[in-house]
Structures are given as structure tokens and as C-alpha cells.
Amino acid sequence: MIVVTGATGNVGRTLVRLLAGAGHPVVAVARRIGATDVPAGVRAVAADLADPASLRPALTGADALFLLVAGEDPAGLLDQARQAGVTRVVLLSSQGVGTRPGGAYAHAAGFERAVAAGGLEYTVLRSGGLASNAFAWAEPIRAHRTAAAPFAEVALPFVDPDDVAAVAAAVLTGDGHQGATYVLTGPAATTPRQRAAALAAAIGEPVAFVEQTREQAHAQLSAVLPAPVVEGTLAILGEPTPAEQAVSPHVAQILGRPAAPFAAWAARNAAAFR
């Protein structure tokens, strides 16, 4: 049995569907979740990763765990997993742990260290920026056909969350991934201006791109994110390292097909922007 935390998120929802569709028993975990949030045959359990003990009912009888970086006690979460008989854990982390150790990514780095020292088979998935971050443009594109972002010409290889889910499913159910760390990106780096154009093509309507100043973007992000995360996010968006702009081969290697481009994600999610 496989336990998926963050089961209602952009990665977790698809991961649950993939695993259940392949015939694997799945328990879907999120802070707020019910039977209507999961496919038929999947058990939904409400739990909060900030409280490791709350995960105990979901872990009973499980042998694998897909774990998000959430809460402040990764060792406690892994203790619960070991006590329940889990033997394999796959951690969804961030590319920034490798490219910008410390700062905004210290929290995720702590989870990675705990997983490596936890006594279980483990694999770390370091995701680059998710294509689904573009959902932040959904309301202004619907209402005004505009999309605003800083650093209009800085390109990054955003990854389709469905590809992250597919890699997670392969690692959770396959062999040969023990101790590995995989960096997950899309197949090409795109700029914010190019991503807005891809969404315009997907909805068949013009979308005006508005370049924000760094200060405007800082103020917008500060309304929803802690200060260190805001600084880390703007640093990657505005001054990415060569490693952050590079395309990783890991999605293609694990899935046996190319990673999906941003335009494919935009076409699949066009209804959210119309």
C-alpha cells in the first residue's frame, strides 16, 4: 500500500490517480480531504504533516510513502513511517536545495538529511519550478487578458506537475532508485513572456504581458509567502544559476519519453484561463 501526502495538490492529485489506475492500493492524505476528492477505491485520510502522530492512521499497513516538505519535524514523520512498517519513502523536495543551500531552502534541506538518515529506502525528487505556478495568472487572464511577472526575458525550464507525479509513481513502484536524487525540469527553458504567449495560444485569445519591477513582484509575493521564500523565489526568477537554467535529463530517463513542454500544460489547463 502506498500513502500519498499532499494528495489534493498539483502533484499529489495526479500521483494518486496514476497509482490507483495501475492497481496499487493507495491512501490519499491531506489536511482537508474526503471521499469525493479521490478516485473510487482510494482511501482518504485527513492528517496534518505538522503533527506527525496524525499520520498514524494513514500509515497502518503501508509499505511506501510519498512525502512533502511540510511541518517542522521530518524525523517524527519518518519515525511514524518506520513504526508502521513502511520501507520506502520518496521525498518531493526543491531544486534549490542543490543550487542554493541554506536560506530559503534550508527547510527542504533538513527534510532531505532526515530522509537520508531515516533508515528507510529513499529517493529524493528535486523539482524545478512547476508549470502550475502559472495558475497565479488565471484570474487576471480571465478578467483582463493580462499576465504580469518580473524578469520578462529570464528563462527557466518549468516542469509539468504531471511529469513530477509520473516520476514519483515510477520511483515508488519500481526498482533501482535507492539513494538517488533526481532533478526534475521541463524540456526547455521558457521566459515569462513566452509562457504568457503559450497561454494566449491555448485559449485562442490575445494576452498582454506586463513586466513588473522587482519591487512590485516582492510586494505581491510578500502577501502570501514568508520573507525568506520571497527572496529565494525572486533570486531564482531574476538571477538563476546555470544549473537552474539547465534542462535535466532525469524525467526522460525515468519515464522513457521527453518531458512535457509548457505549451502542453497550457493546452491541458486552458479552461482555467478562459
C-alpha positions as a printed Julia matrix, in Angstrom:
274×3 Matrix{Float64}:
   0.0    0.0     0.0
   1.24   3.49   -0.88
   0.5    6.61    1.17
   0.47   9.9    -0.76
   0.69  13.11    1.26
  -0.41  16.35   -0.36
  -2.97  14.28   -2.24
  -5.14  17.23   -3.3
  -2.23  19.28   -4.7
  -1.0   19.73   -8.24
   1.39  16.76   -8.0
  -0.38  14.6    -5.43
  -3.76  14.52   -7.14
  -2.24  13.15  -10.34
   0.0   10.75   -8.43
  -3.0    9.24   -6.64
  -4.78   8.8    -9.95
  -1.76   7.17  -11.61
  -1.13   4.74   -8.77
  -4.78   3.78   -8.36
  -5.16   3.39  -12.12
  -2.25   0.96  -12.13
  -3.94  -1.15   -9.49
  -1.92  -0.13   -6.43
  -3.74   0.27   -3.09
  -3.5    3.96   -2.2
  -4.21   6.09    0.84
  -4.58   9.79   -0.01
  -3.64  12.25    2.73
  -4.26  15.99    3.01
  -5.3   18.34    5.78
  -8.78  18.6     4.3
  -9.83  15.66    2.18
 -12.86  13.43    1.72
 -14.1   10.57   -0.39
 -15.23  12.92   -3.16
 -11.66  14.19   -3.58
 -10.18  10.84   -4.63
 -10.84   8.15   -7.24
 -13.06   5.2    -6.38
 -11.24   2.64   -4.29
  -8.79   5.12   -2.76
  -9.0    5.72    0.99
  -8.9    9.38    2.03
  -7.42  10.28    5.42
  -7.24  13.8     6.84
  -3.91  14.46    8.54
  -1.52  17.37    9.06
   2.22  16.87    8.48
   2.81  19.47   11.19
   1.54  16.79   13.6
   3.38  13.54   12.82
   1.09  11.47   15.07
  -1.91  12.48   12.94
  -0.4   10.49   10.07
  -0.53   7.21   12.01
  -3.99   6.05   10.82
  -2.98   6.55    7.19
   0.29   4.62    7.55
  -1.1    1.42    9.02
  -0.32  -1.4     6.6
   1.64   0.81    4.19
   4.97  -0.11    2.65
   5.73   3.13    0.76
   5.28   6.85    1.46
   5.31   9.88   -0.82
   6.3   12.75    1.45
   6.07  16.51    1.01
   8.32  19.03    2.72
   5.82  20.27    5.29
   5.82  20.73    9.04
   8.9   21.1    11.21
   9.56  17.52   12.33
  10.76  15.3     9.49
  12.34  12.86   11.96
   8.97  12.49   13.67
   7.24  11.79   10.37
   9.83   9.15    9.48
   9.51   7.59   12.95
   5.8    7.17   12.34
   6.52   5.61    8.96
   9.07   3.12   10.35
   6.79   2.12   13.2
   4.01   1.39   10.71
   6.26  -0.87    8.62
   6.97   1.5     5.73
  10.17   0.51    3.93
  10.37   3.1     1.13
   9.99   6.88    1.14
  10.05   9.27   -1.82
  10.54  12.91   -0.85
   9.38  15.77   -3.06
  11.99  18.47   -2.46
  13.23  21.51   -4.36
  15.99  22.04   -6.9
  17.07  24.98   -4.75
  18.47  22.61   -2.12
  21.22  21.74   -4.57
  21.7   25.13   -6.19
  21.2   27.47   -3.21
  21.92  25.59    0.01
  20.74  27.41    3.09
  18.43  30.42    3.16
  15.0   29.75    1.73
  15.86  26.1     1.05
  17.25  25.2     4.49
  13.88  23.71    5.45
  13.81  21.34    2.48
  17.48  20.51    3.03
  16.63  19.44    6.58
  13.98  17.06    5.23
  16.48  15.62    2.78
  19.01  14.98    5.57
  16.35  13.36    7.74
  15.23  11.07    4.92
  18.82  10.04    4.16
  19.41   9.22    7.84
  15.99   7.67    8.46
  16.87   4.03    7.9
  14.43   3.52    5.02
  14.93   3.09    1.3
  14.7    6.62   -0.02
  14.71   8.69   -3.18
  14.71  12.49   -3.39
  12.92  14.32   -6.2
  14.2   17.89   -6.54
  11.59  19.68   -8.59
  12.26  22.83  -10.52
   9.54  25.46  -10.79
   6.15  23.95  -11.58
   4.24  24.94  -14.69
   1.17  25.13  -12.45
   2.63  28.28  -10.86
   1.03  29.95  -13.88
  -2.36  29.45  -12.23
  -1.49  32.72  -10.48
  -2.34  34.33  -13.84
  -5.72  32.63  -14.16
  -7.86  35.4   -12.68
  -6.18  38.35  -14.45
  -6.18  36.49  -17.77
  -9.88  35.62  -17.39
 -10.81  39.12  -16.29
  -8.45  41.36  -18.25
  -6.46  39.15  -20.65
  -3.26  40.3   -18.93
  -0.4   38.47  -17.23
   2.14  40.25  -15.05
   5.52  38.98  -13.87
   9.04  40.27  -13.28
  12.15  39.38  -15.31
  10.31  39.04  -18.61
  13.25  37.64  -20.58
  14.79  35.31  -17.98
  14.19  31.7   -18.99
  13.72  28.71  -16.69
  12.76  25.1   -17.56
   9.48  24.84  -15.65
   8.3   21.26  -15.19
   4.8   19.89  -15.72
   3.47  18.69  -12.33
   2.03  15.64  -14.11
   5.59  14.67  -15.07
   6.68  15.05  -11.44
   3.78  12.76  -10.46
   4.68  10.22  -13.15
   8.3   10.13  -11.97
   7.12   9.71   -8.38
   4.87   6.81   -9.4
   7.74   5.12  -11.24
  10.09   5.51   -8.29
   7.53   4.39   -5.7
   6.72   1.21   -7.62
  10.0    0.41   -9.42
  13.5   -0.7    -8.54
  16.92   0.86   -8.86
  16.22   4.24   -7.28
  17.53   3.66   -3.74
  19.57   6.64   -2.54
  19.14   8.58   -5.79
  18.45  12.28   -6.11
  16.7   13.32   -9.31
  16.34  16.87  -10.62
  13.06  17.35  -12.48
  12.68  20.06  -15.13
  10.81  20.64  -18.34
  12.4   20.02  -21.75
  13.25  23.66  -22.48
  13.69  26.93  -20.64
  10.95  29.49  -21.27
  10.59  33.11  -20.25
   7.53  34.59  -18.52
   6.71  36.4   -21.76
   6.84  33.1   -23.68
   4.67  31.35  -21.1
   2.06  34.09  -21.38
   2.14  33.68  -25.16
   1.64  29.92  -24.76
  -1.43  30.55  -22.63
  -2.75  33.0   -25.23
  -2.38  30.32  -27.88
  -4.1   27.78  -25.64
  -7.19  29.94  -25.11
  -7.21  31.4   -28.6
  -7.22  34.97  -27.3
  -4.5   37.65  -27.06
  -2.92  38.05  -23.63
  -0.99  41.23  -22.85
   2.19  40.65  -20.87
   3.08  43.3   -18.27
   6.6   43.25  -16.84
   6.63  44.0   -13.13
   9.52  45.62  -11.32
  11.29  43.53   -8.72
   9.71  45.72   -6.06
   6.2   45.13   -7.4
   6.77  41.38   -7.51
   8.22  41.45   -3.99
   5.14  43.2    -2.64
   2.8   40.77   -4.39
   4.63  37.65   -3.18
   5.02  39.01    0.34
   1.27  38.94    0.73
   1.25  35.14    0.59
   4.79  33.88    1.31
   7.31  34.22    4.16
  10.12  36.7     3.6
  12.92  34.12    3.06
  10.82  32.3     0.46
  10.07  35.57   -1.33
  13.76  36.41   -1.52
  14.7   32.91   -2.66
  11.98  32.87   -5.3
  12.94  36.25   -6.73
  16.61  35.29   -6.76
  15.9   32.22   -8.9
  13.45  34.05  -11.18
  15.73  37.03  -11.71
  19.27  35.71  -11.34
  19.18  31.95  -11.93
  22.38  29.97  -11.8
  23.46  27.98  -14.86
  22.26  24.83  -13.1
  18.81  26.35  -12.58
  18.52  27.2   -16.27
  19.78  23.81  -17.43
  17.46  21.07  -18.64
  17.81  17.91  -16.56
  17.63  14.53  -18.34
  16.05  12.73  -15.39
  12.37  12.98  -16.39
  13.11  11.49  -19.8
  15.44   8.84  -18.36
  12.9    7.6   -15.83
   9.76   7.85  -17.97
  11.29   6.78  -21.28
   9.79   9.81  -23.04
  10.55  13.53  -23.22
   9.32  15.83  -20.51
   6.19  17.76  -21.49
   6.7   21.36  -22.67
   4.94  24.29  -21.0
   2.7   24.68  -24.04
   1.27  21.2   -23.42
   0.46  22.09  -19.82
  -1.18  25.32  -21.02
  -3.32  23.49  -23.57
  -4.42  20.92  -20.98
  -5.42  23.62  -18.5
  -6.8   26.22  -20.91
 -10.26  26.16  -19.32
  -8.88  27.75  -16.15
  -7.79  30.82  -18.14
 -10.8   31.37  -20.4
